[in-house]
């Protein structure tokens, strides 16, 4: 399982083998090969105030990487390690207001950008301090208030977000506000990649989502493939509840109810006429996954209409079928499948990226 081949030609390709979804060594391998090399959405800028220090455990129960968000006097948000560079102690356990970060184990002090400042009883230590005595800094991107951190990313998320904004920049993204009543967490007994597989195709919509199928035009449902993300375009079956495009927009004149963006490996940005539903798929165990749903709204009058009419019902339908697939791939007699070249381009793209990342040295 250290090498996986997915043919780049979808008409010839086979899906990921069943062993991918049930091999514990592969599940662990993905930490280094995929998740440490990509980006993670960690919330929005409103969690952190001036002179605040906010601890986050990135992908808890999987990567479990301790990080800190800090906001300095100039309102700049920083993302640094929450591990003391002296003996590895966790620095901050809960959100605090502080201009300095002081380790409660031996008193090592850092400023709120993670730069080493002081350490007692180190006067006779040679070649001290060094660069490694500062707290590690992680790249952080603030996109219209949504925060993304990269641990050791192998691609530039700015390129992805800029291309997304080229498509949806006509929307008032600067007015996004978290809608708590439309935000919740789900738990599902299935491999995280199976959940993504299901998301990445509209092939199942007529069979699994009867209500959603009534408002979407299945025949025109389309998927566009880019380097590290893809886009499913949900065309509306009627004229209502669609985007109102500027005349010079690439989709002007089209009846589009939703843009479904997926960013490798585990992020969904669902764009509706009312705002954005952010979905983060968090591995917990080889056959257990947590899904974080957060809704950011700029037009409440368009909520609960069209393709976003009953998102909770759609989620329950998806969970049912994904958990059934988890049971199926555990069969001794299922090995691999094939792709529909017209309806499963997104899944093929996902499997291709997994193959490429795993096979990199």
KENUVO-873789 format. One record per residue (C-alpha): residue number from 1; residue in one letter; z, y, x. Coordinates in Angstrom, 2 decimals. Layout:
N
[node NUM a [Z Y X]] ...
//
This chain:
361
[node 1 x [0.00 0.00 0.00]] [node 2 x [-0.11 2.31 3.04]] [node 3 x [-3.83 2.74 2.33]] [node 4 x [-5.49 3.23 -1.05]] [node 5 x [-9.20 3.58 -1.62]] [node 6 x [-10.59 5.45 -4.63]] [node 7 x [-14.37 5.78 -4.58]] [node 8 x [-15.42 9.43 -4.83]] [node 9 x [-18.21 8.32 -7.17]] [node 10 x [-16.53 8.01 -10.56]] [node 11 x [-19.25 5.66 -11.83]] [node 12 x [-18.24 3.16 -9.13]] [node 13 x [-14.53 3.90 -8.78]] [node 14 x [-11.58 1.78 -9.83]] [node 15 x [-8.26 3.33 -10.88]] [node 16 x [-5.10 3.16 -8.83]] [node 17 x [-3.97 -0.47 -8.64]] [node 18 x [-1.07 -1.60 -10.80]] [node 19 x [0.92 -2.17 -7.60]] [node 20 x [0.92 1.61 -6.98]] [node 21 x [3.11 2.10 -10.06]] [node 22 x [5.60 -0.66 -9.28]] [node 23 x [5.85 -0.82 -5.49]] [node 24 x [9.13 0.77 -4.35]] [node 25 x [7.89 1.38 -0.79]] [node 26 x [4.93 3.35 -2.11]] [node 27 x [7.23 5.35 -4.38]] [node 28 x [9.27 6.35 -1.31]] [node 29 x [6.15 6.97 0.80]] [node 30 x [4.97 9.59 -1.71]] [node 31 x [7.89 11.83 -0.80]] [node 32 x [6.44 12.51 2.64]] [node 33 x [2.78 12.08 1.84]] [node 34 x [2.53 14.08 -1.40]] [node 35 x [5.58 16.07 -2.38]] [node 36 x [6.54 17.49 1.01]] [node 37 x [2.89 18.53 1.48]] [node 38 x [2.51 20.35 -1.86]] [node 39 x [4.15 23.09 -3.94]] [node 40 x [6.88 22.99 -6.57]] [node 41 x [7.54 25.38 -9.42]] [node 42 x [11.24 26.34 -9.37]] [node 43 x [11.63 28.71 -12.34]] [node 44 x [11.23 32.45 -12.73]] [node 45 x [12.43 35.54 -10.92]] [node 46 x [15.06 36.35 -13.55]] [node 47 x [17.40 33.67 -12.18]] [node 48 x [18.10 35.82 -9.14]] [node 49 x [19.56 39.35 -9.13]] [node 50 x [19.99 41.85 -6.30]] [node 51 x [22.35 40.59 -3.59]] [node 52 x [22.52 37.22 -5.31]] [node 53 x [22.39 33.78 -3.74]] [node 54 x [21.14 31.02 -6.04]] [node 55 x [21.22 27.33 -4.96]] [node 56 x [18.56 24.89 -6.17]] [node 57 x [18.16 21.20 -5.47]] [node 58 x [14.43 20.62 -5.28]] [node 59 x [13.36 17.45 -7.14]] [node 60 x [16.93 16.22 -7.47]] [node 61 x [17.28 12.41 -7.31]] [node 62 x [13.98 12.18 -5.41]] [node 63 x [13.41 14.67 -2.58]] [node 64 x [16.84 16.22 -3.28]] [node 65 x [16.07 19.10 -0.91]] [node 66 x [18.77 21.85 -0.97]] [node 67 x [17.31 25.37 -0.97]] [node 68 x [18.59 28.88 -1.65]] [node 69 x [16.97 31.78 -3.41]] [node 70 x [18.25 35.17 -2.29]] [node 71 x [17.32 38.68 -3.31]] [node 72 x [17.89 41.46 -0.79]] [node 73 x [18.52 45.19 -1.30]] [node 74 x [14.78 45.88 -1.34]] [node 75 x [14.47 43.35 -4.23]] [node 76 x [12.55 40.91 -2.05]] [node 77 x [13.10 37.25 -3.01]] [node 78 x [13.58 34.82 -0.14]] [node 79 x [13.63 31.04 -0.11]] [node 80 x [15.71 29.46 2.67]] [node 81 x [17.44 26.19 3.46]] [node 82 x [20.88 25.59 1.96]] [node 83 x [21.86 23.46 4.98]] [node 84 x [23.92 25.03 7.75]] [node 85 x [22.16 24.89 11.11]] [node 86 x [25.45 23.96 12.84]] [node 87 x [26.51 20.60 11.36]] [node 88 x [24.43 20.24 8.20]] [node 89 x [26.99 21.41 5.64]] [node 90 x [25.74 22.57 2.23]] [node 91 x [26.32 26.32 2.32]] [node 92 x [26.38 27.40 -1.32]] [node 93 x [27.47 25.22 -4.26]] [node 94 x [26.93 27.63 -7.14]] [node 95 x [25.34 31.05 -7.75]] [node 96 x [27.23 33.92 -6.07]] [node 97 x [26.81 37.62 -5.41]] [node 98 x [26.97 38.18 -1.65]] [node 99 x [25.17 40.07 1.09]] [node 100 x [26.08 37.42 3.67]] [node 101 x [26.00 33.62 3.68]] [node 102 x [29.07 32.12 5.37]] [node 103 x [29.51 28.41 5.91]] [node 104 x [32.82 27.20 4.49]] [node 105 x [33.04 24.45 7.12]] [node 106 x [33.17 26.39 10.43]] [node 107 x [32.44 29.99 9.50]] [node 108 x [28.84 30.33 10.72]] [node 109 x [27.33 33.48 9.18]] [node 110 x [23.78 34.37 8.16]] [node 111 x [22.24 37.38 6.47]] [node 112 x [20.63 36.84 3.08]] [node 113 x [17.25 36.22 4.69]] [node 114 x [18.73 33.27 6.59]] [node 115 x [18.95 34.90 10.03]] [node 116 x [21.89 33.78 12.17]] [node 117 x [24.48 36.53 12.76]] [node 118 x [27.76 35.10 14.04]] [node 119 x [29.57 31.88 14.98]] [node 120 x [33.23 31.67 16.08]] [node 121 x [34.14 29.81 19.30]] [node 122 x [30.56 29.75 20.61]] [node 123 x [30.97 32.37 23.39]] [node 124 x [30.55 29.77 26.14]] [node 125 x [27.65 27.91 24.53]] [node 126 x [24.54 28.25 26.70]] [node 127 x [21.14 29.23 25.33]] [node 128 x [22.67 30.28 22.04]] [node 129 x [21.59 31.34 19.48]] [node 130 x [18.09 29.86 19.35]] [node 131 x [15.42 30.14 16.67]] [node 132 x [16.61 26.85 15.17]] [node 133 x [20.02 28.42 14.52]] [node 134 x [18.45 30.50 11.77]] [node 135 x [18.12 28.88 8.36]] [node 136 x [14.70 27.40 7.75]] [node 137 x [12.48 29.66 5.62]] [node 138 x [10.13 28.22 3.02]] [node 139 x [6.95 29.89 1.77]] [node 140 x [7.54 31.40 -1.66]] [node 141 x [4.95 32.69 -4.14]] [node 142 x [5.84 34.95 -7.05]] [node 143 x [3.04 34.76 -9.64]] [node 144 x [3.72 37.04 -12.61]] [node 145 x [7.41 36.23 -12.32]] [node 146 x [6.94 32.45 -11.90]] [node 147 x [8.23 31.16 -8.56]] [node 148 x [6.64 28.43 -6.44]] [node 149 x [7.99 27.05 -3.17]] [node 150 x [6.22 24.98 -0.55]] [node 151 x [8.19 22.74 1.80]] [node 152 x [5.42 21.86 4.26]] [node 153 x [2.33 22.51 2.12]] [node 154 x [-1.09 21.35 3.25]] [node 155 x [-2.99 23.74 0.98]] [node 156 x [-2.68 27.39 -0.04]] [node 157 x [-1.38 27.74 -3.59]] [node 158 x [-2.56 31.36 -3.62]] [node 159 x [-6.14 30.07 -3.64]] [node 160 x [-5.34 27.95 -6.69]] [node 161 x [-3.54 30.73 -8.58]] [node 162 x [-6.26 33.26 -7.79]] [node 163 x [-8.90 30.97 -9.30]] [node 164 x [-6.73 30.42 -12.37]] [node 165 x [-6.26 34.16 -12.74]] [node 166 x [-10.01 34.69 -12.52]] [node 167 x [-10.17 32.74 -15.80]] [node 168 x [-7.07 33.97 -17.63]] [node 169 x [-6.50 37.39 -16.06]] [node 170 x [-7.54 39.11 -19.30]] [node 171 x [-4.24 37.96 -20.84]] [node 172 x [-1.09 40.18 -20.56]] [node 173 x [0.57 37.93 -17.98]] [node 174 x [2.85 40.79 -16.91]] [node 175 x [4.62 40.50 -20.29]] [node 176 x [5.63 36.85 -20.03]] [node 177 x [9.17 36.20 -21.31]] [node 178 x [11.04 32.91 -21.36]] [node 179 x [11.43 31.57 -24.92]] [node 180 x [14.55 29.42 -24.84]] [node 181 x [14.02 27.87 -28.27]] [node 182 x [10.70 26.43 -27.09]] [node 183 x [12.06 25.12 -23.79]] [node 184 x [13.63 21.72 -23.26]] [node 185 x [13.80 18.68 -20.99]] [node 186 x [12.54 15.20 -21.73]] [node 187 x [13.30 11.84 -20.08]] [node 188 x [10.77 9.01 -20.08]] [node 189 x [10.96 5.43 -18.82]] [node 190 x [7.74 5.46 -16.84]] [node 191 x [6.35 6.25 -13.40]] [node 192 x [5.71 9.98 -12.93]] [node 193 x [2.03 9.40 -12.09]] [node 194 x [1.45 7.57 -15.38]] [node 195 x [2.61 10.67 -17.20]] [node 196 x [0.11 12.75 -15.19]] [node 197 x [-2.65 10.17 -15.83]] [node 198 x [-2.14 10.61 -19.56]] [node 199 x [-2.12 14.40 -19.35]] [node 200 x [-5.32 14.52 -17.35]] [node 201 x [-7.68 13.28 -20.04]] [node 202 x [-8.48 14.13 -23.63]] [node 203 x [-9.94 10.65 -24.10]] [node 204 x [-6.83 9.48 -25.93]] [node 205 x [-6.52 12.46 -28.30]] [node 206 x [-8.37 10.93 -31.32]] [node 207 x [-6.34 7.73 -30.99]] [node 208 x [-2.88 9.09 -30.17]] [node 209 x [-2.75 12.66 -31.53]] [node 210 x [-4.17 12.68 -35.07]] [node 211 x [-2.95 16.20 -35.91]] [node 212 x [-4.06 17.70 -32.60]] [node 213 x [-7.45 16.04 -33.00]] [node 214 x [-7.96 17.97 -36.24]] [node 215 x [-7.75 21.35 -34.49]] [node 216 x [-9.62 20.40 -31.30]] [node 217 x [-13.33 19.75 -31.02]] [node 218 x [-13.22 16.40 -29.23]] [node 219 x [-16.96 16.21 -28.56]] [node 220 x [-16.90 19.46 -26.56]] [node 221 x [-13.62 18.74 -24.73]] [node 222 x [-14.43 19.36 -21.08]] [node 223 x [-12.86 19.00 -17.62]] [node 224 x [-13.65 21.16 -14.58]] [node 225 x [-12.71 19.88 -11.11]] [node 226 x [-11.55 22.11 -8.24]] [node 227 x [-10.02 21.36 -4.83]] [node 228 x [-6.34 20.92 -5.69]] [node 229 x [-6.33 21.49 -9.41]] [node 230 x [-8.41 20.84 -12.48]] [node 231 x [-8.90 22.41 -15.87]] [node 232 x [-9.28 20.78 -19.26]] [node 233 x [-10.78 23.11 -21.84]] [node 234 x [-9.67 22.57 -25.42]] [node 235 x [-12.33 23.84 -27.81]] [node 236 x [-11.22 24.64 -31.35]] [node 237 x [-12.78 22.93 -34.35]] [node 238 x [-12.42 26.15 -36.39]] [node 239 x [-12.59 29.89 -35.74]] [node 240 x [-8.88 30.63 -35.95]] [node 241 x [-6.22 30.47 -33.23]] [node 242 x [-8.63 30.98 -30.33]] [node 243 x [-8.63 33.33 -27.38]] [node 244 x [-10.21 36.76 -27.86]] [node 245 x [-12.33 37.13 -24.74]] [node 246 x [-13.70 40.32 -23.17]] [node 247 x [-17.47 40.57 -23.44]] [node 248 x [-18.03 39.89 -19.73]] [node 249 x [-15.73 36.82 -19.61]] [node 250 x [-17.28 33.50 -18.54]] [node 251 x [-16.18 31.96 -21.85]] [node 252 x [-17.13 34.87 -24.07]] [node 253 x [-18.45 33.62 -27.42]] [node 254 x [-16.78 30.21 -27.09]] [node 255 x [-14.10 28.93 -29.45]] [node 256 x [-11.39 27.94 -26.99]] [node 257 x [-7.88 27.14 -28.22]] [node 258 x [-6.24 26.20 -24.91]] [node 259 x [-6.71 25.93 -21.16]] [node 260 x [-4.86 22.96 -19.69]] [node 261 x [-4.40 23.47 -15.94]] [node 262 x [-3.02 20.73 -13.72]] [node 263 x [-1.98 21.54 -10.13]] [node 264 x [-1.54 18.69 -7.67]] [node 265 x [0.62 16.70 -7.78]] [node 266 x [2.96 17.28 -10.75]] [node 267 x [2.54 20.69 -12.41]] [node 268 x [0.90 21.64 -15.70]] [node 269 x [0.18 25.21 -16.80]] [node 270 x [-0.89 25.13 -20.43]] [node 271 x [-2.40 28.46 -21.44]] [node 272 x [-2.40 29.38 -25.13]] [node 273 x [-3.19 32.63 -26.97]] [node 274 x [0.59 33.21 -27.14]] [node 275 x [1.51 32.53 -23.51]] [node 276 x [2.09 29.73 -21.01]] [node 277 x [3.85 26.39 -21.34]] [node 278 x [4.94 25.27 -17.88]] [node 279 x [5.48 21.51 -17.53]] [node 280 x [6.97 20.05 -14.36]] [node 281 x [6.96 16.27 -13.88]] [node 282 x [9.96 15.22 -11.77]] [node 283 x [10.22 11.66 -10.38]] [node 284 x [13.72 10.21 -10.83]] [node 285 x [13.16 6.53 -10.14]] [node 286 x [10.09 4.31 -9.87]] [node 287 x [9.97 3.90 -13.65]] [node 288 x [11.96 6.93 -14.80]] [node 289 x [10.78 10.54 -14.98]] [node 290 x [12.12 13.88 -16.17]] [node 291 x [9.74 16.45 -17.68]] [node 292 x [10.76 20.10 -17.66]] [node 293 x [9.17 22.18 -20.44]] [node 294 x [9.50 25.97 -20.30]] [node 295 x [7.60 28.34 -22.60]] [node 296 x [6.79 31.87 -21.47]] [node 297 x [5.55 34.05 -24.32]] [node 298 x [3.67 37.35 -24.50]] [node 299 x [2.64 37.23 -28.20]] [node 300 x [5.16 35.63 -30.61]] [node 301 x [2.87 36.19 -33.60]] [node 302 x [0.57 33.42 -32.35]] [node 303 x [3.25 30.77 -31.79]] [node 304 x [3.06 27.36 -33.49]] [node 305 x [-0.60 27.70 -34.35]] [node 306 x [-3.75 25.77 -33.44]] [node 307 x [-3.59 23.53 -30.39]] [node 308 x [0.08 24.45 -29.81]] [node 309 x [1.14 23.79 -33.41]] [node 310 x [3.71 21.06 -32.81]] [node 311 x [4.15 20.49 -29.09]] [node 312 x [7.27 18.36 -29.57]] [node 313 x [5.38 15.91 -31.79]] [node 314 x [2.56 15.70 -29.25]] [node 315 x [5.11 15.03 -26.53]] [node 316 x [6.71 12.18 -28.49]] [node 317 x [3.29 10.62 -29.07]] [node 318 x [2.47 10.89 -25.37]] [node 319 x [5.79 9.41 -24.32]] [node 320 x [5.32 6.42 -26.61]] [node 321 x [1.94 5.50 -25.15]] [node 322 x [2.91 6.22 -21.52]] [node 323 x [5.97 3.98 -21.78]] [node 324 x [3.75 1.26 -23.21]] [node 325 x [1.42 1.63 -20.22]] [node 326 x [4.44 1.29 -17.92]] [node 327 x [5.17 -2.06 -19.54]] [node 328 x [1.52 -3.02 -19.24]] [node 329 x [1.09 -2.30 -15.53]] [node 330 x [4.08 -4.57 -14.87]] [node 331 x [2.03 -7.50 -16.17]] [node 332 x [1.10 -10.13 -13.61]] [node 333 x [-2.45 -10.11 -14.97]] [node 334 x [-3.36 -6.39 -14.91]] [node 335 x [-4.71 -5.24 -11.55]] [node 336 x [-6.85 -2.12 -11.96]] [node 337 x [-9.22 -0.39 -14.37]] [node 338 x [-12.39 1.70 -14.42]] [node 339 x [-13.08 5.33 -15.35]] [node 340 x [-15.08 6.85 -18.16]] [node 341 x [-17.42 9.20 -16.24]] [node 342 x [-17.48 11.63 -19.17]] [node 343 x [-13.86 11.57 -20.34]] [node 344 x [-11.68 10.67 -17.34]] [node 345 x [-12.85 13.06 -14.63]] [node 346 x [-9.36 14.56 -14.35]] [node 347 x [-7.67 11.19 -13.83]] [node 348 x [-10.26 10.23 -11.23]] [node 349 x [-9.64 13.55 -9.44]] [node 350 x [-5.87 12.87 -9.41]] [node 351 x [-6.29 9.34 -8.06]] [node 352 x [-8.74 10.58 -5.44]] [node 353 x [-6.26 13.20 -4.21]] [node 354 x [-3.45 10.63 -4.07]] [node 355 x [-5.69 8.37 -2.02]] [node 356 x [-6.64 11.20 0.35]] [node 357 x [-3.05 12.33 0.89]] [node 358 x [-1.71 8.81 1.42]] [node 359 x [-4.45 7.97 3.90]] [node 360 x [-3.91 11.10 6.03]] [node 361 x [-2.20 10.43 9.34]] 
//
